[in-house]
Amino acid sequence: MPGVRIGVLALQGGVAEHLAMLRAAGAEPVQVRRPESLEGLGGLVLPGGESTTLMKLIQRWKLEGAIRRTANAGVPVWGTCAGAVLLSSRVSEREHEVHQPSLGIAAVHAVRNRFGRQVDSFQEELAVTGLDRPFPGVFIRAPLLAPLDDTVEVLASVSEGAVFLRCGTVWLSSFHPELTSDSRLHRRFVRLAEDAAP
């Protein structure tokens, strides 16, 4: 029996890695490039990449409204790294002022590149709410994520602040779970999508 269909925004970034993780977690992964690809999905992942480029491509392919409608309908959506920036309602930059549009789906302030540039990439063991042992968080030009109201729950933090948030059925993670061999978060997201299915 095929698993729940979960889309991965396939415009730029860590698409293949998310597809492989979702497949291993029992889902039927689908590449999303056009609005019609979102129809009938049980979940959606917005991968890491370059957030400004991703937003321009989303707008070019007229996906902005379709992604918002998907999230507003209660379909689970997960943004990782740049994907989390796109889901945030406020975006700023560690080193300079930015004027970047976003999807504005979650009441979250994302500070781009808060942990430094590519050369400052690191891995840190994260205590994640609901997991029985630490998760290997891979941080590459990662944003810091700050809740803007009490609809947002912090699921994991580092010393600088929150790096994994939940707002209803919307997840935002600063780190790249798809770049590890640990599929626990992808499996949890697949279960969320299964439970949210009509």
C-alpha positions in Angstrom: 0.0 0.0 0.0 1.5 3.4 -1.0 2.3 5.8 1.7 1.0 9.3 2.2 2.1 11.7 -0.6 4.4 14.4 0.6 5.7 17.0 -1.7 9.2 18.5 -1.8 9.5 22.0 -3.3 11.9 21.1 -6.2 13.1 24.5 -7.4 16.6 24.7 -5.7 18.4 23.3 -2.7 18.4 20.0 -0.9 15.6 18.3 -2.8 17.1 14.8 -3.5 18.1 14.3 0.2 14.6 15.1 1.4 13.0 12.8 -1.2 15.2 10.0 -0.1 14.5 10.5 3.6 10.7 10.7 3.0 10.8 7.5 0.9 12.8 5.7 3.7 10.2 7.0 6.2 7.4 5.3 4.3 6.0 8.2 2.4 5.4 8.6 -1.4 7.6 11.7 -2.1 6.5 14.0 -5.0 8.6 16.8 -6.6 6.6 20.1 -6.6 7.4 22.7 -9.3 3.9 24.0 -10.2 0.8 24.9 -8.2 -1.2 21.9 -9.5 1.5 19.6 -8.0 0.2 20.6 -4.5 -3.2 19.2 -5.1 -4.0 16.1 -2.9 -0.7 16.2 -1.0 -0.6 15.1 2.6 2.4 17.2 3.5 4.9 19.6 2.0 8.7 20.2 2.6 10.4 23.4 1.7 14.1 22.5 1.6 17.2 24.5 2.3 19.0 26.4 -0.4 19.2 30.2 -0.9 16.1 31.9 0.5 16.2 34.9 -1.8 16.5 32.7 -4.9 13.9 30.3 -3.7 11.4 33.1 -3.1 12.0 34.5 -6.6 11.4 31.1 -8.1 8.3 30.5 -6.0 6.9 33.8 -7.4 8.0 33.1 -11.0 6.2 29.7 -10.9 3.2 31.2 -9.2 3.4 28.9 -6.2 3.1 31.6 -3.5 -0.7 31.5 -3.1 -0.9 27.7 -3.6 1.7 27.1 -0.8 -0.2 29.5 1.6 -3.5 27.8 0.8 -2.0 24.4 1.5 -0.7 25.5 4.9 -3.9 27.3 5.8 -5.9 24.2 5.0 -4.0 22.4 7.8 -1.7 20.3 5.5 1.6 19.8 7.4 4.4 22.0 6.0 8.0 21.8 7.1 10.7 24.3 6.2 14.3 23.5 6.7 17.0 26.2 6.9 16.1 28.5 3.9 12.7 26.9 3.9 12.2 28.0 7.5 13.1 31.6 6.5 10.5 31.5 3.7 7.8 30.4 6.2 8.6 33.1 8.7 6.5 36.3 8.9 9.6 38.5 9.6 13.1 38.2 8.1 16.2 40.0 9.0 20.0 39.4 8.5 22.8 39.1 11.0 25.2 41.5 9.2 23.1 43.9 7.2 19.6 45.1 6.5 17.5 43.0 4.1 14.2 43.5 2.4 13.2 39.9 1.6 9.6 38.9 0.9 8.5 35.6 2.5 5.4 33.5 2.6 4.6 34.8 6.1 2.8 31.6 7.2 4.2 31.3 10.8 4.6 34.0 13.5 8.3 33.7 13.5 11.3 36.1 13.1 14.1 34.4 11.1 17.5 36.0 11.4 19.4 34.8 8.3 23.0 33.5 8.5 22.8 34.1 12.3 25.5 31.4 12.9 27.9 32.7 10.3 28.8 31.8 6.7 29.5 28.5 5.0 32.9 28.2 6.7 31.2 28.4 10.1 29.1 25.3 9.5 28.8 23.0 12.5 27.0 20.0 13.9 25.4 20.0 17.4 23.5 17.4 19.3 20.0 18.7 19.9 17.5 17.8 22.6 14.3 17.8 20.6 10.9 17.6 22.4 9.4 14.1 21.9 12.7 12.4 20.9 14.3 10.0 23.4 17.9 10.8 22.4 19.7 13.8 20.9 19.3 14.6 17.2 22.3 15.5 15.1 21.7 19.0 14.0 23.6 20.1 10.9 23.9 23.9 10.6 25.0 25.5 7.3 24.5 29.3 7.0 21.6 28.7 9.4 18.9 31.1 10.6 18.0 31.7 14.2 14.3 31.4 14.7 12.4 33.5 17.3 8.7 32.9 18.1 6.6 36.1 17.8 3.6 34.9 19.7 2.3 32.1 21.8 1.0 30.1 18.9 4.6 29.0 18.3 6.2 26.2 20.3 9.9 25.8 20.7 11.0 22.2 20.1 14.8 22.6 20.2 17.3 25.3 21.1 21.0 26.0 21.2 22.7 28.6 23.4 21.9 31.4 20.9 18.1 30.6 20.9 15.5 28.5 19.1 16.3 26.3 16.1 13.2 24.1 15.8 9.7 25.5 16.1 6.1 24.3 15.6 3.1 26.5 14.8 0.1 24.2 14.5 1.0 21.8 11.6 3.8 24.0 10.4 7.4 23.1 11.3 10.5 25.3 11.0 14.0 24.0 11.5 17.3 26.0 11.2 19.2 22.8 10.7 19.4 20.2 7.9 17.9 16.8 9.1 18.1 15.5 5.5 21.9 15.6 5.6 22.1 13.1 8.4 21.5 9.3 8.6 18.9 9.9 11.3 15.3 9.7 9.9 13.4 10.2 13.1 12.2 13.7 12.3 11.1 12.7 8.8 9.3 9.7 10.2 7.6 12.0 12.7 6.6 14.4 9.9 5.2 11.5 7.9 3.1 10.4 10.9 1.8 14.0 11.3 0.8 14.0 7.6 -1.0 10.6 8.0 -2.8 11.8 11.1 -3.9 15.1 9.3 -5.2 13.3 6.2 -9.0 13.6 5.8 
